[in-house]
Amino acid sequence: MKAALRNHPKMKFGGGIASSWPPQCGGSYDANTRFPIGEQGTLKRVEFLPADRSMPDRLWVTIEYLGNSSSGILQIDDIATLPKLDSFLRSHIGEELSVIGALEVDL
C-alpha cells in the first residue's frame, strides 16, 4: 500500500496505538538548546539496529536542527517492513523531515 510516510498505516508502534513518524529525538545540551518538535529538522543519519534483549529491530536516526544534532529510535510494529523503511529514509538523508513525511512510500 502506498501512502504518505506520516500517514502510512505501517508507521505505527505499540500495537498500532502510537505513530512512529516523526521520530522522537533528544540529546543533552545546555538549558537554552531547542530540540526539534514534530517534523522540524533535517535527517542526517539512519542506522539499522538489530534486536537485542531489550528491544526489537529498530532504526537509530540522527536529526540536525538549529545547528545541533539529536538522535532517537524509530520503531514500527511490523519489523518485516523495517528494511524498506531503512532504505527509503537513507535515500532522503539531507532532506527536511516535513518533506520526507509528505512523500509517498510503499511499505
N, C-alpha and C positions, 0 to 999 in steps of 0.2 A: 504494500500500500504506500502510495506517495502522498506526502503532506509536508507542510512547513515544519521545520525541526521543532520550533517552540510549541506546536500543537500536535505533534505526531503522537499517536496512541502508544507507541512503544517507548516513548520518553517518560516513563513512569517508574517509580520505585516505592517500595514499602507496600507491596500488594496492590499497586495501582492508585494509591492514595496521593502520593506526592509527585509533583513534576520534577524531572531531572534537569530541565533547562529553564533558566540559565544555571550554570554550575555555581555553587556557593563557595566562595573563596575567602581566604583570610591570611593573616600573617602577623608578625609583630614589628611594630614601628613605634614612633612616638605618639603622644596624645593628640597631635594635630593631623595625623595621617587620615586621609579619607579613603575608604575601601569602596570598590565598585558595588553598586546596587542594581539588581536586575541585569539587564543586558548592556551595562556600561563596560567599557574597556575593550582591549584588543587581545585576541588569542595569540599567545606566544609559543606555547609548547603543549604537546599531548603525549602521554606515555601510558602504555598498557601495563597494568599491574595484575599479575595472576593471583588467583585466590590463595589465601593463607588461612591460618587458624582463626583469625578474627573477622575476615571479610571475604566476600566472593570476588570474582574478577571485576575489575573496575578500571576507570581511566583517571590518571592524575593530570590535571590541566593547570597551566600557568597563564595568568592574565596580566596585562600591563594596563594600569590606569593612573593617570596624572603623574607619570614618571616612576611609579612604584610597581613592583611585581607582587602578586599574591597568587596563592595556589590552593587547590582543593580537589576533592574527589568527586567524580561524576559516576553514579551508579544507575543501572537500569535493571528492572526485574528480569527481562528476557536476555540473559547473558549470552545466548547464542547470537544475538544481534550486535553484541559489542564490537567484534572485528569490523563490521560495516561502518559502525559509528566512528570507530577509531580512524579508519581510512578517510571517511568523509571529513572529519574535523582536521586531520593532518593536511588535507588538501586546501584548507582555508586558514592556515596559520598566517598571521599578519592582518587578518580582517577583523572588523568590529563585530562584537557579539550580536549586536542588533541586526547586522546584515546577515550573519550566519543563521540566526534564529528564523529569519524570514525565508531562507532558501528551502526549496522542496527537496526532500530526500526520500528514497525508497528503502526503508529498513525492514 
